[in-house]
Amino acid sequence: MLEHEIPNGSKLYFGKSAKVKRMVERVASDVLDSEGYEEILTPIFSYHQHTSIADETELIRINDEKNNSISLRADSTIDVVKIIEKRLGRNTEQKKWFYIQPVYTYPTKEQYQVGVEYMGEKDLSKVLNIASSIFTKLELNPLVQISNMKIPNLLVDMFDELSIDDFRHLNIEKFLNLKVEWLSKLVYLQHIEQVDELLEIVPQEIKIELLKMKELCEKTTCKNSVLAPIYYAKMLYYDELFFRVIKDNEVYARGGRYKNDELTSVGFAIYTDEIIEDKVK
């Protein structure tokens, strides 16, 4: 082991990259401050990460002094919402929060984020348009991919041959082999102009969810967007509409609608490491 070896997946920023990192964080915090968001920083250790992460092997676990299992923060969303609801709720009526902090996954991966939560809000466009505004100020024009978690779940209920793993792994050949016309067209749906034709032939349950995707696409200020109705998010808490922001096959942001207990909220996270790499090329 070299004297100053850095673990694989860990981050080191210096000089230009450190300057770009601070610029990205400043631009994001300025936009969010102007939109009425307040900042929160949460503990690095958490008891609740298993409720957020689908693959628990990604968690870096230790035990506390009473031998309860805890893990390093691998996702911030649910911790932020729980802390505000359970600890800060009596002291603040603020519903719009942001945080700038890293998350950690096994074995040694660090990922810096700018995260946003709008508690009690159901309209995903409210935060998607803020994300678009941040990317515009950073002089980036990534692609926004809009999806809906309910569609894969509905399809699993409709077809005995399908499982959620087929959607996690995008087993497109299996979908097409079912030889269902509307399902095949759903697989290839990308653009909002294709939606109306598909609405004429899909089952009513799918129609309702496609209309939600169409409405979100129409309300977003980002004109560079596509639909991906069979994409399945890795985050356990997304329950309906969600989006990814992509550039050159790299995911720059994720966001969606979610529930914690009975409270519906919307939020997103920008992955600053990917943006930094883009800017220092």
Secondary structure as the mmCIF struct_conf table of DSSP 4:
data_model
#
loop_
_struct_conf.conf_type_id
_struct_conf.id
_struct_conf.beg_label_comp_id
_struct_conf.beg_label_asym_id
_struct_conf.beg_label_seq_id
_struct_conf.end_label_comp_id
_struct_conf.end_label_asym_id
_struct_conf.end_label_seq_id
TURN_TY1_P TURN_TY1_P1 GLU A 3 HIS A 4
TURN_TY1_P TURN_TY1_P2 ASN A 8 GLY A 9
TURN_TY1_P TURN_TY1_P3 GLY A 15 GLY A 15
HELX_RH_AL_P HELX_RH_AL_P1 LYS A 16 SER A 34
TURN_TY1_P TURN_TY1_P4 GLU A 35 GLY A 36
STRN STRN1 GLU A 38 GLU A 39
BEND BEND1 ILE A 44 ILE A 44
STRN STRN2 PHE A 45 SER A 46
BEND BEND2 TYR A 47 TYR A 47
HELX_RH_3T_P HELX_RH_3T_P1 GLN A 49 THR A 51
TURN_TY1_P TURN_TY1_P5 SER A 52 SER A 52
STRN STRN3 ILE A 53 ILE A 53
BEND BEND3 ALA A 54 ALA A 54
HELX_RH_3T_P HELX_RH_3T_P2 GLU A 56 GLU A 58
STRN STRN4 ARG A 61 ASN A 63
TURN_TY1_P TURN_TY1_P6 GLU A 65 LYS A 66
STRN STRN5 SER A 69 LEU A 72
BEND BEND4 ALA A 74 ALA A 74
HELX_RH_AL_P HELX_RH_AL_P2 THR A 77 ILE A 83
HELX_RH_PI_P HELX_RH_PI_P1 ILE A 84 LEU A 88
TURN_TY1_P TURN_TY1_P7 GLY A 89 ASN A 91
STRN STRN6 LYS A 96 THR A 105
TURN_TY1_P TURN_TY1_P8 TYR A 106 THR A 108
STRN STRN7 LYS A 109 MET A 119
TURN_TY1_P TURN_TY1_P9 GLY A 120 GLY A 120
TURN_TY1_P TURN_TY1_P10 LEU A 124 LEU A 124
HELX_RH_AL_P HELX_RH_AL_P3 SER A 125 LYS A 137
TURN_TY1_P TURN_TY1_P11 LEU A 138 GLU A 139
HELX_LH_PP_P HELX_LH_PP_P1 PRO A 142 PRO A 142
STRN STRN8 LEU A 143 ASN A 148
TURN_TY1_P TURN_TY1_P12 MET A 149 MET A 149
HELX_RH_AL_P HELX_RH_AL_P4 LYS A 150 MET A 158
TURN_TY1_P TURN_TY1_P13 ASP A 160 GLU A 161
HELX_RH_AL_P HELX_RH_AL_P5 ILE A 164 ARG A 168
TURN_TY1_P TURN_TY1_P14 HIS A 169 LEU A 170
HELX_RH_AL_P HELX_RH_AL_P6 ILE A 172 ASN A 177
TURN_TY1_P TURN_TY1_P15 LEU A 178 LEU A 178
HELX_RH_AL_P HELX_RH_AL_P7 GLU A 181 VAL A 187
TURN_TY1_P TURN_TY1_P16 TYR A 188 TYR A 188
BEND BEND5 HIS A 191 HIS A 191
HELX_RH_3T_P HELX_RH_3T_P3 ILE A 192 GLN A 194
HELX_RH_AL_P HELX_RH_AL_P8 VAL A 195 LEU A 199
TURN_TY1_P TURN_TY1_P17 GLU A 200 ILE A 201
BEND BEND6 VAL A 202 VAL A 202
HELX_RH_AL_P HELX_RH_AL_P9 GLN A 204 LYS A 219
BEND BEND7 THR A 221 THR A 221
BEND BEND8 LYS A 223 ASN A 224
STRN STRN9 SER A 225 LEU A 227
TURN_TY1_P TURN_TY1_P18 PRO A 229 ILE A 230
BEND BEND9 LYS A 234 LYS A 234
STRN STRN10 MET A 235 MET A 235
TURN_TY1_P TURN_TY1_P19 LEU A 236 TYR A 237
STRN STRN11 TYR A 238 LYS A 247
TURN_TY1_P TURN_TY1_P20 ASP A 248 ASN A 249
STRN STRN12 GLU A 250 ASN A 260
TURN_TY1_P TURN_TY1_P21 ASP A 261 GLU A 262
STRN STRN13 LEU A 263 TYR A 271
HELX_RH_AL_P HELX_RH_AL_P10 THR A 272 LYS A 279
TURN_TY1_P TURN_TY1_P22 VAL A 280 VAL A 280
#
